[in-house]
């Protein structure tokens, strides 16, 4: 999952470089979701995060894209919120419904700041 997250981060950086800010931020949020799910797997000694409906059958409460919930499941919530609050605050603006938003709603600076925060948090959420 972390390998997929790193690949998607590269894609988000390409979008940023090509002034596709909305796409960069949306994909960046997905990167954060993957990182938090990977950390949750590590925290719970799971080999992988449930992905299919069948795999989620006994873990319905884990079926979420909400970054705050995923952070609380990861086991590093206190560390992140105490020592990396600004980065978390930047990243936590994301939600999967952003994919339906109007194009041009995110500035170049906001997109850069959010991707920088994601990179910072990836170092913390191992």
N, C-alpha and C positions, 0 to 999 in steps of 0.2 A: 504494500500500500504506500509506503514511503517512496518507493521507486516511481510509482505512478504520480505521486504528488510532485516530485522533483521534475518529472517530464512535463506535467501540466504547468508548473511554475515557469519553465522555459517558454512554453507556448504563451503564457500571460505576458511575459517580458517582450516577446515578439510583437504581440498586439499593442503593448504600450509604446514600443519603439515606432510602430506604424500608425500611431495616433488613433488607435481603436480602444479608447479609454473605457467605455462601458464593458466591452468584451473582456478587457484585461482584468477589470475589477471582478466581474462575474466569475471568470475562471480562477482568479486568485482566491475568492471565497471558497470555491470548490477545493482548492489546494488545502486551505485551512481545515475544511471538513475532513479531508483524507488524513491529514496529520493528526487531528484529534482522534479519529477512529483508530488509527494505528497505535496511538499512545494508550487508548482504552484497551485495545487488545493486549498490549504489553502489561498494563496494569492488572488485567484479569487473567493473564496467562492463556489467552486464546490464540489459536493459530491464524485466525482471520476474523474479520468483522462480518456478521450476517449480511447477505446481500439479497437473496431471493425471499419471496414470501414464505416458502417452506422453512428456510433457515431462521426467519424471524418468528416463527410460530410460538416459540416459548420465550421470546425476547421482544415482545411488541413495544415495550417502553423504550427500547434502544433504537427503534425505527424513527429517526428524526434527522433533520438537516439544521436544527437550531444550534448555533455555535455555543451559546451559553450552556445548554443542556449537555452537549458533547464535552465542553470543558469540564463540567462538574463530574462527568463519568471518567475523565482522563486521569484523575488523581493529582493533577498539577494546578488546580484552580486557584488555590491560595497563593502559590508561588507566582503565577501569572498576574493575578489581580493586585498583589502587593508590590511586585517589583517591575512589572511591565504593563502597567495600567494604560498608558498612552497608546502603546502598540495594540493592546487588546481593544481599546475603545475605537481605534481606527478600523480594525478588522471586523469588529462585531456589528458594524453597520450593514454588513452583507446579509442577504437572505436569498433563497433560491428563486423567489418571485421577481428578482431584479431582471431576469431574462425577458420579462414581459414589459419592462419599462421603456420609456421614450429614449430614443438614441440621442446622445449629446447631453445627457443629464449629469455626466461626471467630467470634471475638469482634468486637465493634464496633471496638475499638481496633486489633486486628490488621488488620482490613480497611482501616481508615483509614491505618495505617502502610504497608501494602503499596501502596495506591493512591498515597500521597504519594511513595513510593520510585519507583514507575513514572513518575510525572510528573517527578521529578528526573532520572531516567535518560534520559527522552525528550529532555531538553535537552542531554544529553551525547552520546547516540548519534544523531548527525545524519546 
